[in-house]
Amino acid sequence: MLLRRFNEHPLKEPDHRGINADNRGWPDDDVATLTGPGPSIFVQDVCVVHSTSNKWDKIKRYLDEAKTTNPTTLYLNFTSGYNDLNFGIPNIPIVAGNINPRLKSYFEDPANGKGRYGVVIMDLASPELTKPIYEKNVTSDSAASPVR
């Protein structure tokens, strides 16, 4: 478990699995930097998508920022989301169908070289989409070793 967004059961002995992101103020449908015990975590988790262009602008901004910021900050960049334009029924494929090709193009663009892009969280992932992300997302101390 990388991180958890829930408190451990108060009646059980804590096992401290994962990074506890719950008590650090992870907001719903927003952007935030979580500080406290453990590593700093930057989260872009705008999930209600009224405009895929606005969502893409946030994703791209934080992919670019992750490459140039403090390497001790864990970046979580949610490319996933939904809109509820269909009678209140969440529509995930319409967002992924717009964002995922942009994400693939971003990582296939030679101008976006290898670097530390953080964790890219997405809906409807495919090998064609995840391969360029994997190949370009490297640790800050090794341009040849992908982040595991």
Secondary structure, DSSP 8 states (H G I E B T S, - for coil): --EESS---TTS-----SEE-GGGT--TTSEEEE-SSS--EEEE---B-S-HHHHHHHHHHHHHHHHHS-TTSEEEEE---BEEEETTEEEHHHHHHHHHHHHHHHHH-TTS-SB---EEE-SS--HHHHHHHHHHBB-TT-SSSB--
